[in-house]
């Protein structure tokens, strides 16, 4: 598919980033693309979804936080996204800011599309939220350790005391889950990863569940404002002993565009393993 109508969505934090976005627009326009731009100074607002809904593909400029947000909005409309790294790490992006000359390949068909599984997170059966990276359930730093109960369907998986738990996608395996000691999982795999946070036992380790799993989390000893949950690092919400978090595979998939055709493990080695060398 030739991508002719492209939405360019920058995270307008710095003048340099805005200049990079302007250059990306220029290059794509010269190559023959029709450009759609978000309105106003709030490019991540859902009010700008019309821009995404009407395009063939999205080009997002920023860091991994930008990619997390825009990729989920693009997934609602089934649109693929290409990331240009204008942040610190840019693990989820495909191009660096000095590689804009590769953008015309979107109009020649010289790209691949990779689908990534996402999670749906529901509290007490309510309206689900979407996670591309993870659900984090954490205790307040000033509160004592909490008891976390995890079930897969009707089957009890584990119950332990600690600081909380992460439920991540394969994409999220290289984020918070990795920092917490979880495994690296190829992002093309559909799976749910459970990683304990500072468990008070030597037997609590990470679990990897098949994508059809439906996991539930409860915290029976949660105190008022003592336990919070957050989806993809967004502002945390309190959890009470009566609450149940249900996590399962989302019906939507994020779709990432790749021009450089790099292997995941090459990116992992370059941006995470060898980043300080």
Number of C-alpha atoms within 10 A of each C-alpha: 10 14 19 19 19 25 24 25 24 26 21 17 11 10 9 11 19 16 12 19 25 13 15 22 23 13 17 24 16 10 16 13 20 16 17 18 15 19 13 9 9 13 19 18 14 12 12 17 17 12 21 28 18 14 21 18 25 27 22 24 30 24 21 21 16 23 26 17 17 26 25 21 22 24 22 15 16 18 22 24 31 25 29 29 25 27 19 9 13 21 20 20 24 20 21 15 18 11 13 17 13 15 21 20 16 23 18 13 12 16 16 13 15 14 17 19 24 29 27 21 26 17 16 13 11 10 9 16 15 22 26 25 25 29 29 24 26 24 26 16 10 7 14 15 22 23 20 23 18 21 17 16 12 9 10 12 13 13 15 19 21 20 22 24 27 24 29 31 31 26 22 24 26 22 19 20 28 15 11 16 15 23 18 17 19 15 18 13 15 20 24 28 24 24 26 26 24 16 20 15 10 7 8 17 14 19 15 17 15 12 18 11 15 17 23 23 20 21 24 16 17 23 17 12 13 19 25 19 21 18 22 22 15 12 9 15 12 18 24 17 13 11 16 18 20 22 25 21 23 17 12 19 22 24 22 24 22 20 18 14 12 10 8 14 12 11 15 15 11 14 14 13 12 10 10 7 5
